[in-house]
Amino acid sequence: MRKNICILLAILLFTLSFVMFLPRAKAELITVRVGYMPQFFIQEATLYTAIEKGFFEEQGLKVELYKFPSGPPIVAALGAGSLDIGELGWGAYSLMTAKKLVVPIIINTVNYHGDLIIAWPESGIKTIADLKGKRVILSKGTSAELILINALESVGLKEEDVILIDIPNPADAVPAFLRKEGDAFATWYPSNVYVQEKAPEVIKICDNEYFWPKYAYPNGYVTTEKFLKEHPDIVKKWLKAYIKANDYLLGHVDEIARRAEPYNGLPYEKCLENWKMGLAMPFYMWIPFYENKTIGMWFNKLYKLWEKMGKLESPPDAREIFAMPYTIEAAKEYYTEQLKVAPTTVTKTMVSTIRETLTTTIAGAAVTKTVTNVITETATTTIVQEATTYLYASIGLLV
């Protein structure tokens, strides 16, 4: 009897040990449907990075991508419940948030070179002020008109001070300018590239960078009020993965550009051309723009431009719409988590007062801290932690 019991116990223990070492099933990923435009501007490249590097999966998310030609169809799909999150360029971003059709969740770039005004050298136009009395080709109601209004107002002029040649179809505007039907051309990328290939003598008068940071043209992602209210945890996880991708991408543009073709159909060289159109920086550098309501002020200016163009009536205060506490919270949580796991390197110098240069793996995060104690292994570790904590605390990124 005792022998049988021992045999049974042995079988049971063997079975349990076998089960313990069986591979465990992964937790089921939550699907998030994302609409995007297949380019390689910073907001799209960040999305590709988060997928390629598995950052969404780290947050328990599976992203399903859906391609769209422009922003308005993405807004329609969000409204119909066919998407959870969508990308918008600055034109649709400003107009659709003003109409409260979507809720902003993140801004991580601004259009820096994508919209511009160019002119024929023989027109005598060298500065924005020189546009007065000149013929300017544009397509009204587009970002071209917005940048023209900004440009004119920056030197005390109005649209009435120039001769506007409105060509409703942007595809017809390029050949019209090449036929010299206008002295200047308010346009956007890639139309300007095509013009400059055909007429390299054309000169640039100004682009988005000219107005930074007083005016800015932000791009990013939105969701619906319903999705944000019902799934705030999913939105936060999505944001943390996206922020991680933003910082990773800054040092790996070449890598991601070479892996982007399945997402956008663009060759490597075209991806790099796209990339140069925007302003890229570590996400922690964006945090002050959120907290001091600078982003809201940028959008208030865009709202006023839309109102002037007859697209908006009595626009709301963008500072309230773009407060975005959920974005700030996600960023601070992400950076706090990174601080706990980020390896650091220490460079020692043989002087009486020891200067420690500490660099974390997080993009742009470097700080020098001077200490007077004698270096020991314990002291060095403490200095690393103190200095790194000081860095993040000084820019308000710790929770």
Protein Blocks (a to p, Z undefined) as FASTA:
>chain_A
ZZmmmmmmmmmmmmmmmmmmpccdddddddddddddddfbfklmmmmmmmmnommmmnop
acdddddfbfklmmmmmmnopafbdcddfklmmmmmmnopaccfbdcbdcfklpccdddf
klopabfklmgopacdddehiaklmmmmmmmmmnopafklpccdddfblmlmmmmmmnop
afbdcdddfklmmmmmmmmmbccfbdfklmpckbccdddddddfklmmmmmmlmmmmmmm
mmmmmmmmmmmmmmmmmmmmmmnopafklmmmmmmmpccddfklmmmmmmnommmmmmmm
mmmmmmmnopaghiadfklmmnommlmmmmmmmmmmmmmmmccdddddddfbdcdddddf
behiacddddfbdcdfklmmmmmmmmmmmmmmmnopaZZ
